[in-house]
Amino acid sequence: MAEKTPPGNPPNPAVTGEAGSTDYQGHVASEEQAVAIETQKEVKEPPQPTYNNPGPPPNGGLQAWLHVAGGFMLFFNTWGLLNTFAFFQTYYESGALFHESSSNISWTGSIQAFLVLLMGTLTGPIYDRGHLRALLCFGSFFIVFGLMMLSICKTYWEVLLAQGFCVGIGAGCLFVPCVSVLPTYWSTKLGLAVGLATSGSSLGGVIYPIVLYRLIDQIGFPWSVRVVGFIALGTLLVPITVMKMRVRPPKPRALIDWTAFRDIEYMTFVLATMMSFMGLAVVLFYLPYYVEERRMTSPGLVFYIVSIFNAGSCIGRVAPNALSDKIGPLNIITPSAIITGVLLLCMIPIKHEAAAIVMAILSGIFSGVLIALPPVCFVSLIKNKSLIGTRIGMGFGMIGLGLLAGGPGAGAILGDNAPFKWTGLWVFGGVLACAGGLMYAGLRVARLGFKLNVKG
């Protein structure tokens, strides 16, 4: 007689038959295998990209190159307008609009340059909060508005407010996106990308003076400046349209990192760049006026000297930056600063048109390196990468003091009446640039020693 299963107890598959036991064990095994597979997937799958951590820079592709184009247009209308100031300095010196000393006139360009660098410190936290588009729109509006106001100016103080402060504030709002966005899209080719973007400032310094010179005699100064304003408006629509933040810091950067003042390498680089920029301001502001006052060229060629200088600067911003990816930025900026200082000293004896053109090209090439390479140098010098934004902003804010003092200081040396002290002006600029270069050399030796074939 068959044995009955007691009521209330479920049948045990291990007892009821071989088939039942196999099904139960297979089911348990399949569940364990599924859990193991899911666990393995969770361990092996990389974390999904987020807004704060989207993964490594693409280092190429359509989006990355569009941001190079956007950065090009930003530099075109920030440093490009600043590189054009030598044209305005020479025009204002003629007395066609107002009568002021060379030192007072240069305050307009110096304040504009200083605000380009200083505003980066103040707008950094705004950028960190994700307001890139707001900065682009606000900065673009102030540049165009400042140029339109400049077109109706009649006195020195009006020009100082419109061109110095208004255009300077607008350009300063755009400078942070120039130097902050590109490193999030480029890594191993960052030097090339930054070099191509900064070449926009050289092209702006070539095109804007030619536009102004060709139009002033035909339509007058007011409408010539308005044409420049419309060009700025059209070109600034490019970054507003294509640029977007790829990486947003987990928290906004601080305005000041007090530990930076105890970082000897960082502060040495800032001081060296400040001195180099003081010397650089001399050639940025006074080269065409020097050529005109010494009657080295025809009046027409005087204003083209600005464009020739900036055409050379375009070479100095692209090729050395691309080379810095291979041999290191300090190995390039050090000799470039010293050569720039020597070229400024060599301005003293020149007397002829051919010499003036050659010196404009050479000084443009090597001075272009001084403007394009500091952001790349900062990245290599700052050990704590989470502080890059703060320290770059601080650094450029201090470096801006060099541009603020360089132009008016050179103007004070030059004097108000003929004979002008051109020798003193070029010695002032050349010695400062050479001193900055020697400080770069000391920093390079302190970091890497005397070996020449070391990337640094």
C-alpha positions in Angstrom: 0.0 0.0 0.0 1.4 3.4 -1.0 2.7 5.7 1.7 0.6 8.9 2.1 2.0 12.3 2.6 0.8 13.8 5.9 -1.7 16.6 5.5 -0.4 20.1 5.7 3.1 19.2 4.6 4.0 20.1 1.0 5.6 17.4 -1.0 9.4 17.4 -0.9 10.7 17.4 -4.5 13.8 15.6 -3.4 11.6 12.7 -2.3 8.8 12.8 -4.8 10.9 11.9 -7.7 14.0 12.5 -9.8 12.3 14.7 -12.3 11.0 17.1 -9.6 14.4 17.3 -8.0 16.1 18.2 -11.3 13.5 21.0 -12.1 13.9 22.6 -8.6 17.7 22.5 -8.7 17.8 23.8 -12.3 15.5 26.7 -11.2 17.7 27.6 -8.2 20.8 27.4 -10.4 19.4 29.6 -13.1 18.4 32.2 -10.5 21.9 32.2 -8.9 23.4 32.5 -12.4 21.2 35.4 -13.2 22.1 37.2 -10.0 25.8 36.6 -10.7 25.5 37.9 -14.2 23.7 41.1 -13.0 26.3 41.6 -10.2 29.1 41.2 -12.7 27.5 43.7 -15.1 27.2 46.2 -12.2 30.9 45.8 -11.4 32.2 46.0 -14.9 30.0 48.7 -16.5 31.7 52.2 -16.3 29.8 55.0 -14.6 27.5 56.9 -16.8 28.6 60.4 -17.8 27.0 63.2 -15.9 27.0 67.0 -16.3 29.8 67.3 -13.7 31.8 64.3 -15.0 31.1 63.7 -18.7 34.2 61.6 -19.2 37.6 62.5 -20.9 37.8 65.3 -23.5 36.8 64.1 -27.0 40.1 65.7 -28.3 38.5 66.1 -31.7 35.2 65.8 -33.6 32.6 68.4 -34.7 31.7 69.8 -31.3 35.3 70.2 -30.3 36.3 72.1 -33.5 33.1 74.2 -33.3 34.3 75.4 -29.9 37.7 76.3 -31.4 35.8 78.4 -34.0 33.8 80.0 -31.2 36.9 80.7 -29.2 38.5 82.2 -32.3 35.6 84.7 -32.6 35.8 85.5 -28.9 39.5 86.3 -29.2 38.8 88.2 -32.4 36.7 90.6 -30.5 38.5 90.8 -27.2 42.3 90.8 -27.7 41.6 91.6 -31.4 40.1 94.9 -30.4 42.9 95.5 -27.9 45.5 94.8 -30.6 43.8 97.5 -32.6 44.3 100.1 -30.0 47.7 101.2 -31.5 45.6 102.5 -34.4 43.4 104.5 -32.0 46.4 105.8 -30.1 47.9 107.1 -33.3 44.6 108.6 -34.5 44.0 110.3 -31.1 47.5 111.7 -31.1 46.7 113.5 -34.3 44.2 115.7 -32.4 41.4 115.0 -34.8 39.0 114.1 -32.0 40.5 115.7 -28.9 43.9 116.9 -27.5 45.5 115.0 -24.7 49.0 113.8 -23.7 50.3 110.4 -24.9 50.2 109.1 -21.3 46.5 110.1 -20.9 45.5 108.6 -24.2 47.2 105.3 -23.4 45.1 105.0 -20.2 42.1 104.1 -22.5 43.9 101.1 -23.9 45.5 100.2 -20.6 42.1 100.2 -18.7 40.6 98.2 -21.5 43.4 95.6 -21.3 43.3 95.5 -17.5 39.5 94.9 -17.4 39.9 92.1 -20.0 42.0 90.2 -17.5 40.5 91.4 -14.2 36.9 90.6 -15.1 37.9 87.0 -15.6 38.4 86.8 -11.8 35.0 88.2 -11.1 33.0 86.2 -13.7 34.7 82.9 -12.9 32.1 81.9 -10.3 29.3 82.9 -12.6 30.7 80.6 -15.3 31.0 77.8 -12.7 27.3 78.0 -12.0 26.6 77.1 -15.6 25.8 80.6 -16.9 28.0 80.5 -20.0 25.3 81.7 -22.4 24.5 84.7 -20.1 28.2 85.7 -20.0 28.4 85.4 -23.8 25.3 87.6 -24.3 26.2 90.1 -21.7 29.8 90.5 -22.9 28.8 90.7 -26.5 26.2 93.4 -25.8 28.7 95.5 -23.9 31.3 95.3 -26.6 28.9 96.3 -29.3 27.3 99.0 -27.1 30.7 100.4 -26.2 31.7 100.7 -29.9 28.4 102.4 -30.8 28.9 104.9 -27.9 32.5 105.5 -29.1 31.2 106.5 -32.5 29.4 109.5 -30.9 32.2 110.5 -28.5 33.7 114.0 -28.8 35.8 114.3 -25.6 38.6 112.3 -24.0 36.5 111.3 -21.0 33.7 110.0 -23.2 36.2 107.9 -25.1 37.7 106.6 -21.8 34.2 105.5 -20.6 33.0 104.0 -23.9 36.2 102.3 -25.2 38.2 101.8 -21.9 35.5 100.8 -19.5 32.5 99.6 -21.5 34.4 97.6 -24.2 36.8 96.4 -21.5 34.1 95.1 -19.2 32.4 93.3 -22.2 35.6 91.7 -23.3 36.4 90.7 -19.8 33.1 88.7 -19.6 34.1 86.8 -22.7 37.7 86.1 -21.6 36.7 83.3 -19.1 34.8 81.3 -21.8 37.9 81.8 -24.0 40.2 80.0 -21.6 37.8 77.7 -19.6 35.8 75.9 -22.3 38.5 74.6 -24.6 40.4 72.5 -22.0 37.1 70.5 -21.4 37.1 69.5 -25.1 40.9 69.0 -25.7 43.7 67.3 -23.8 46.7 66.1 -25.8 46.1 68.7 -28.5 45.2 71.5 -26.1 48.2 73.7 -27.2 47.1 73.5 -30.8 43.5 74.2 -30.0 44.3 77.2 -27.9 46.8 78.5 -30.4 44.2 78.3 -33.2 41.6 80.1 -31.0 44.0 82.8 -29.9 45.0 83.5 -33.5 41.6 85.1 -33.7 43.1 88.1 -31.8 45.8 88.5 -34.4 43.3 88.3 -37.3 41.1 90.9 -35.5 44.2 93.1 -35.1 44.8 92.7 -38.9 41.3 93.3 -40.1 40.0 96.0 -37.8 42.8 98.6 -38.4 42.5 98.1 -42.2 38.7 98.6 -42.0 39.1 101.8 -39.9 41.9 103.2 -42.1 40.1 102.5 -45.4 36.8 104.0 -44.2 37.7 107.0 -42.1 38.5 109.2 -45.1 35.3 108.0 -46.9 32.7 108.0 -44.2 34.3 109.6 -41.2 35.4 108.3 -37.8 31.8 107.8 -36.3 30.5 105.5 -39.1 33.9 103.7 -39.4 33.6 102.7 -35.7 29.9 101.7 -36.2 31.0 99.4 -39.0 33.5 97.8 -36.6 30.6 97.4 -34.1 28.4 95.6 -36.7 31.3 93.3 -37.6 31.7 92.5 -33.9 28.0 91.8 -33.6 28.0 89.4 -36.5 31.1 87.5 -35.4 30.0 87.2 -31.8 26.8 85.4 -32.8 29.0 82.4 -33.6 30.1 81.6 -30.0 26.6 82.5 -28.7 25.2 79.9 -31.1 27.7 77.0 -30.9 29.4 77.1 -27.5 28.1 75.2 -24.5 29.5 73.9 -21.2 30.6 70.3 -21.2 31.9 70.2 -17.6 30.5 72.1 -14.7 32.6 72.1 -11.5 30.9 70.5 -8.5 31.0 73.9 -6.7 31.8 77.5 -7.8 35.4 78.5 -7.6 36.6 80.9 -4.9 37.7 84.3 -6.0 41.0 84.0 -4.2 43.1 80.9 -3.2 45.3 82.3 -0.5 47.6 79.3 -0.7 48.7 80.4 -4.1 50.7 83.2 -2.6 52.9 80.6 -0.9 53.4 78.7 -4.2 56.8 80.0 -5.3 56.6 78.6 -8.8 53.2 80.0 -9.4 54.0 83.4 -8.1 57.3 83.5 -10.0 55.4 82.8 -13.2 52.8 85.5 -12.5 55.5 88.1 -11.7 57.5 87.2 -14.8 54.4 87.4 -17.0 53.4 90.8 -15.4 56.8 92.2 -16.3 56.7 90.8 -19.8 53.3 92.3 -20.4 54.5 95.7 -19.2 57.1 95.6 -21.8 54.7 94.3 -24.4 52.3 97.2 -23.8 54.9 99.5 -25.3 54.9 97.9 -28.7 51.2 97.3 -28.6 50.4 101.0 -28.1 53.3 103.0 -29.6 54.8 101.2 -32.6 52.8 103.0 -35.4 53.1 106.4 -33.6 56.9 105.8 -33.5 57.0 105.1 -37.2 54.9 108.1 -38.0 56.6 110.6 -35.7 60.0 109.5 -37.0 58.7 109.8 -40.6 60.0 106.3 -41.6 57.2 105.5 -44.0 54.4 107.2 -46.0 51.3 108.2 -44.0 49.3 105.5 -45.6 51.7 102.7 -44.5 51.7 103.9 -40.8 48.3 102.5 -40.1 49.1 99.2 -41.9 52.0 98.7 -39.5 49.4 97.6 -36.9 48.1 95.0 -39.3 51.6 93.8 -40.2 52.5 93.5 -36.5 49.3 91.4 -35.9 49.9 89.2 -38.9 53.2 88.2 -37.5 51.6 87.7 -34.1 49.2 85.2 -35.8 52.2 83.0 -36.6 53.5 83.4 -33.0 50.2 82.2 -31.5 49.6 79.0 -33.6 53.0 77.3 -34.3 54.6 77.7 -30.9 51.4 76.5 -29.1 51.3 73.4 -31.3 55.0 72.8 -30.5 54.4 73.2 -26.8 52.4 70.0 -26.8 55.6 68.2 -27.6 58.4 70.1 -25.8 56.5 72.0 -23.1 55.3 75.6 -22.8 58.1 76.9 -20.5 60.7 75.8 -23.1 59.0 78.1 -25.6 57.9 81.1 -23.6 61.3 81.6 -22.0 63.3 82.4 -25.2 60.4 84.2 -26.7 60.2 86.7 -23.8 64.0 87.4 -24.0 63.9 87.8 -27.8 60.9 90.1 -27.5 62.9 92.3 -25.1 65.9 92.4 -27.4 63.7 93.3 -30.4 62.3 96.2 -28.4 65.8 97.5 -27.7 66.6 97.1 -31.4 63.8 99.5 -32.2 66.0 102.4 -31.1 68.4 102.6 -34.1 65.9 101.9 -36.9 65.4 104.7 -39.4 64.0 103.3 -42.6 60.7 101.8 -43.9 62.1 98.3 -44.6 63.6 98.0 -41.1 60.3 99.1 -39.5 58.4 96.5 -41.4 60.8 93.7 -40.5 60.8 94.7 -36.8 57.0 94.8 -36.8 56.8 91.3 -38.2 59.5 89.9 -35.8 58.2 91.6 -32.7 54.7 90.4 -33.6 55.8 86.8 -33.9 57.5 86.6 -30.5 55.1 88.8 -28.6 52.3 86.6 -29.9 53.8 83.7 -27.9 53.7 85.8 -24.7 49.9 86.3 -25.1 49.0 82.8 -26.2 51.1 80.5 -23.9 50.3 81.7 -20.3 47.0 79.7 -20.1 48.9 76.5 -21.1 51.7 77.3 -18.7 49.2 77.7 -15.8 47.7 74.3 -16.5 51.2 72.7 -16.3 52.2 74.6 -13.1 49.1 74.1 -11.0 49.3 70.8 -9.2 45.8 70.7 -7.8 43.7 70.7 -10.9 40.5 71.6 -8.9 42.0 75.0 -8.4 42.8 75.7 -12.0 39.9 78.1 -12.5 40.6 80.2 -9.4 44.4 80.4 -9.9 44.1 81.3 -13.6 41.6 84.0 -12.7 43.9 85.3 -9.9 47.0 85.1 -12.1 45.5 87.0 -15.0 44.1 89.6 -12.6 47.6 90.3 -11.3 49.1 90.1 -14.8 46.6 92.8 -15.9 48.4 95.2 -13.6 51.3 95.0 -16.0 49.2 96.2 -18.9 47.6 98.8 -16.8 50.9 100.4 -15.9 52.9 99.7 -19.1 51.1 102.0 -21.5 50.8 105.1 -19.3 54.3 104.5 -17.9 55.8 104.5 -21.3 53.8 107.6 -22.3 55.1 109.5 -19.2 58.7 108.6 -20.3 57.9 109.7 -23.9 56.9 113.1 -22.8 54.3 115.6 -24.1 56.4 117.7 -26.5 59.0 117.1 -29.1 61.7 116.0 -29.0 60.2 112.8 -27.7 62.3 110.4 -25.6 61.9 107.4 -27.8 65.1 105.8 -26.6 63.9 105.8 -23.0 60.5 104.3 -24.1 62.1 101.4 -25.9 64.7 100.8 -23.1 61.8 100.7 -20.6 59.9 98.1 -22.6 62.9 96.0 -23.6 64.4 95.7 -20.2 61.1 94.7 -18.6 60.5 92.0 -21.3 64.1 90.7 -20.9 63.7 90.6 -17.1 60.5 88.6 -17.5 62.3 86.2 -19.7 65.2 85.7 -17.2 62.6 84.9 -14.5 61.0 82.3 -16.8 64.5 80.8 -17.3 65.1 80.7 -13.5 61.7 79.0 -13.0 62.4 76.5 -15.8 65.8 75.6 -14.3 64.4 75.3 -10.8 61.7 72.8 -12.0 63.7 70.8 -14.6 67.4 71.6 -14.2 69.8 72.6 -17.0 69.0 69.7 -19.4 67.7 71.1 -22.7 65.9 68.0 -23.9 63.4 67.9 -21.0 59.7 68.7 -21.6 58.6 71.5 -19.3 
